[in-house]
Amino acid sequence: MHGHHVFSCPFISADRRRRRFPCARRSEIPISEPELDTHVFEGVKLPPLGQHEPKKLLDREHTHLFLAELERRYPNYQHNATLTSPFLAASITAINLHPRITRAVVTHELSQAEAVLGMANTDHPRPVPATQVERLIDWLEAHRGDFTWQGEPEQNQLGGISDYQAWLNGPTPLANPPGPDTRLICWEVVLLAAANVGIYSVAQLRTAYAGNKLAGTFALFSTHGRVDIQNNGRSGFAVANQIQAGDAIMIKSTAADFDHVVVAASPDPANLRNIEVLSLWNRGTGGVLGRTLLDNLIIDGVTAIRHARL
């Protein structure tokens, strides 16, 4: 399903919006200007990626952040005559200078590029989330690019080395949110988001971490019940489902209650694998909080997908 892509110099269009630029290897920079130039102006699809190259997956998450902001400002951007290659180049160059690329960085640098080139500032207010579920997803979306997955072997130590407990045990955690470089385990970002939108209290988070952290977190996620979808060996989880936006999805592949936790962002009732999720893991997003398909996270050996309303 996932192949390797060999980078080649892009076709140079005669379109007056385009400009010539030197060929560069895809892996050298976070967001590839040549790759996006051909995507935006020629409609060339982004090449598929495997799930064993976290750096490329991280770069792709940065690219998706950029394209999401481009679509917000310039709807149907591949057919928007306002966009020019110099604008793309200026914004991408500035974004790539940042040590960490987040949604806030992308938004700021697009506005800066518009100002430098004398273009109208196309930034505009985002929709205000009306429900708790919308607030949860909005919080996670706003933090795409933030945090660092504190993975193996630390994950097996159930949170002992991440920065989450130091934040949680502070005097006023919600008034002092963790910064973008905070190290977290996958489920901790879900707890953090849920607490910030009022789903859980700080007291509930502390109770969950009072003993066995994984067991306590699983009990908290399961407060309102849960549904288990077992691997029947035939469908490979490409099944109909009742997962809703904002649900916690717990992926189980060992004897533990779960091995990875994400939040459903865009459900697909017809095919579980096509659900878009917000996840903090090396797979899918390259080790930062990002958006990916659940399909990318269902590794060999997964025995069940559990989901629960937070």
N, C-alpha and C positions, 0 to 999 in steps of 0.2 A: 504494500500500500504506500509506503514511503520510500522514495528513491533518493539518490544523491544527485546534486546539481553541480555541473561544472560551469563556472562563470565564464562568459564570453563578452566581448565588447558589444554594447548595444548598437542596433541600427540607428543611424543618424537621419532623422526625418528632415524634409525640406520645410516643414511647418515653421512659420516665422516665430512661433512661441518657443521653439527649441533652440538649444545651443550645443556646440560640440564640447566634449569633455574627455579627459584621458581615461583609458581603461584602468580599472582598479579591482583588486581581488575583493570578493564579497565579504570575507571574514575580517578585513582590516578596520572597518568602521562600524559603529552601531547601526546607523541607518544608511543604506546604500543609495546615494543619489542616482547613479546610473540605473539601478533596478527600479527605483520609484519613477524616474523620468519615463522609462519605457512603459511602465504600468499606467501612469496617469495619461500620457499623451498618445500611446499606441494601444492601450488596452491589454498589454501583455500580462498574463497572470503571474503572481508571485510563485516562485518554484516551490515544490513540496519539500518538506524537511522530515528527516527521521527524528526519533525521540532520544537519541543517545549523544547529542551534541548540545549541551546546555548553552554554550556561547551563542550559537546560531539561533536557538530558540529564544534567548533573551533579545537578540537583535530583531527577531521577528515580532516579539511583543512590542518593542519600541516602534517598529514600522506600523503595526496595527494601531498603536496609540496615535501616531502621526496621521494615518489615514482616517481614523475616526474623527479627529479634530478638523481635518480638511473637509470631510463630508458635512460636518456641522456648520462650517462657515461657507462652503461652496457646494451646495447640494448637487448631486449628480456630477461630481468633479471631473470625471473623464470626458464630459461634454461641455465643460464650463469654459467659455472663451476668455474669462477674466484671468484664469491661471496662466502663468508663464514659467518657463524654465528658470530664468533668473530668480524668481520668487521662491521656487522650490529649492534652488541651490542655496540661497541666502538663509532660509529658515533651517534647512537640514544641517548646513555647516555650523550654525550657531547652536543647534540642539546637540550635535555630536560633541561639542566642547564640554558639556556638562558631565561631571563624574557619575551622576545618577540621572537617568531620564525618566521623568514622571509626567503625568497629565498636566500638572501645573507648569512644568518646564516647557512642554510642547505648546500650550496655550500662549504663554508669555512670548516665546520666540517667534511664533507666527505673527503676533501683533507687532513685534519689533521689526520684522521683515517688511510687513505692510507699511509701517511708518517710514523706514529707510527708502523704500521704493516709491513713496508718494501714493500708495494705494489707500483706499478707504479701510478703516478698521472694521473688520467683519465679526469681531467678537460680540457676543450678545448673551444675555442671561440664560442660564440653563433652566429647564422646567423645574419647578419646586415640587419635590416628592410629597404626595398627599397621604400616603398610608405608611404604616410601619415597615411593611415589606419593601415598598419603594424607597424608604429612607435607608434600609439596610443595603440594598443593591447600590443606591446612590453613593453611600459612604465607601463601599468597596471599590466602585468605579473611580471615585475621586482619588483613591489611593493606589491606583494601578501604577506599577513601577516602584512603589515603595516596598520597604522591608527586605530582609534577606532570609531565605529559607535556611533554618538551622537543622541540617539533615543528619544523615548517618555519620558516625555512630551516635551522635548526640540524641537523635530522635528515639533511639532505643532506651535512653536514660529518662524518657518521659518528661522532658522539659527542664531537666536539671541545669542545662548550660545555656538555654536561651535567655533573652533579656526580659521575657514576659513577667517572671515572678518579681523581679526588682521593681518593675512598673506597678504590678498589682499590689505589692506590699507597701507602696508609698502612701503618704498621708491622704492625698486627694488625687487618685489615679485619673479620673475623668477630666479633672481640671488641668492635668499635665499629660497630654497624649504623647505616646512614644513617637520619636522622630522617624524619618524615612529610612535611616540606616539600622533600625532596630532588628535584631535577630529573633525570629519567631519560628515555631513549629506550625505546620499547616493548620491544625485545629485552633491554635492560639489566635490567629488572625480572625477566625470566625467568632471566637469569644469576644475579642476586642471590638469588632464591628457591632456585634449584638448588644454589648454593653453601652456603646456610644450612641445607639439609637433607642435605648430604653427597653430592649427585650429582656436583658438580664441586669440585675443589680451587681454592684461590686461585691456585696456580701455573698451572692450566689456564686460568683467566680471564685471567691476565696474558699468557700465550702467545697467546691469541685476540686480544688487543689490541696485540700487539707490532708488527704491520704494518698491513695494511688491516683495519680493525676489522670491517667487514661480512663480508669473506671469511673472516676468522679465526673469527668467531662462527658463520657458516654451517657451517664445517668441524667445529666443536665440536658443534653441534646434530646434525650428520649422522654422528657417531662410530659409531653402531650401525646406520647405514643410514637411508634415508628412502624414502617413497612419494610419487610425484607424481600428482595428479589433475588432468588437463588439462580446460580448458573446451572441450567439444565443440560449443558453439554451439547446442545444443538443450535440454539439461536445465538449464542455468544453475546447475550445481553442486548441484541438488536430487537427489542421488544416494546410493545405498548406499555405505557406507564401512567401514573397519576401524579408525577412529580410537578410541583408548582414553583413559580418564581419565588425565591427567598427560602426555599427548603434547604436544610443541610443534607448533603449527600455523603454518606460514609462508605468508603470502598474497603472491603474486607478481603484479605488474601492470606492471613495467617490465623493463629489461634486467638489473637487479640480481638477485642470488640470491633475495632476498625484499624485501618492502616493509613488512610488518607481521608481528609475531610475537605469538601468544597461547598460553595453555595450556588444553587441554580440561578442563572441569570435569565436565560431564554429557554423555556421548556420546549420539549417536542413530545407530545403525547403518543405519537406513532412509533418513535424510535428513541430509546433511551440513550444510545450512543451519540445521537445528534444534539443532545442538550448542551447549550453553551453554559460554562460555569466560570466562576471566579475562584482562582486557586493559587496557592503558594507552594510551589514544588519545582524541582529541576525539570521534570517532564512538563511539557506543555508551554511553560512560560520562562524557563531558564533561571529559576531560583528567585524570582520576584513575584509580588502579587500581580496577577494578570488574568486575562480572559482566554479560554481555550475550549475545545470540544471535550466532553467527557470521554469520547472515544480515545483520545490521546492518553488518558490516564488509566484505562482498563488494561493492565498488563497481564501477561500470562500468569495463571495461578489465582486470579481473582475468583473467589467462591460466592460472593454475595455483594449486592449493592443495597445499602440501607438508606432510607430517607425519612426525614422527620420535619415537621413544622416547628420552627424555633419559637 
